[in-house]
Amino acid sequence: MAPPEAPANRPIGREPGSAPAVSVCATGRLAFETLRKRPDFLRAASARRQSTPGFLLQARKRAETEAAQAQAVRVGFTCSKKVGNAVARNRAKRRLRALAREVLPLGARPGWDYVLVGRAGATAERDFAAMVADLTRVLAQLHGDAK
């Protein structure tokens, strides 16, 4: 049995120049990047933390000397094995990415790194509207915008 041939009229995979599937968002106001390297996650973990019932937000203001684009907002997502098996962790991270796409364009600050950490049993089951309200509230507290 021969393997199926690739379609000759278009390339396999995403189109060249299109955004990757995991990109948070791109707005005219802010540029968003995804954290991928362990040292970036470790620096965020040693900075400010805000806890909510559905997730933990770690945030830090980048130094001017760092190589990242100065006006970019960088965001990362992580879930430990305490959250569950690979399926449960991936579901929790998908919800965190959707949460970031919805809230961060409005509340994030340029030059900051944010890491959303999933919680066992809570990130996947908590009402999404409640998580949106939680992230909006903790961003306001973090940046001193709380009323």
Secondary structure, DSSP 4 states (H G I P E B T S, - for coil): -PPPPPPSSS-SSSPTTPPPTT---B-SS-EEEE--SHHHHHHHHTSEEEE-SSEEEEEEEPPTTSSS-TTEEEEEEE--GGG-SHHHHHHHHHHHHHHHHHHHHHH--TTEEEEEEE-TTTTTTS-HHHHHHHHHHHHHHHTT---
